Amino acid sequence: MGYKIEHTSKVFRVSRPKLDRYATLISCGDIMEGKVPLSKLIQIRGIKMLITGGWGTGAGGWDAVDAIEAIPLQLYKGSLEPIEYGKHWDEVREGKRQRCYNGMKITIGSAEYVLTGPSYHFSPVEVDIQAKLSL
C-alpha cells in the first residue's frame, strides 16, 4: 500500500539532485518549535514554501517530499485564524481544524508567516529510465 496524495496536492517532477536538496530542508521539527531558519524557505514559480516531510527507501535515497505554501502574515487572507503550533493541534484534536498545517502561524527568519493552501508533492524524474526507453 503506497502513500496516497490528497486530490488537492500539486505534483512537481524534479531532478534527483534537486529532490535530495529539498530533503535537506525538511522543516517539520522547526515548524513544531515555531521558528524556521530563513534558509529553509524555498521559492518555486513565485510561491514561497516550506518542505514539511519526505520519505524514501533508506539506502535508495528520497522517493518524494511534500511542501506547503508560506504566506507573510500581513498578506494572509484565508478563512482560518492564524494560530501557533500548540493551539493549532489542540483545535485539531477538538475537531475544529483539519489535520494539516493550514492556518498555522510561524516565524521564518524574523518575519511571521501563515502556512496555507494545498500541499505540493515533489517526486523525481527518472532520467535513466527515460534514456533507456529511447534507445
Secondary structure, DSSP 8 states (H G I E B T S, - for coil): ------TT-EEEEE-HHHHHHHHTT--HHHHHHTEE-GGG-EEETTEEEEEEEEEEEETTEEEEEEEEEEEEGGG---SS--B-HHHHHHHHHTTSS-SSSTTEEEEETTEEEEEEEEEEEEEE--HHHHHHHH-
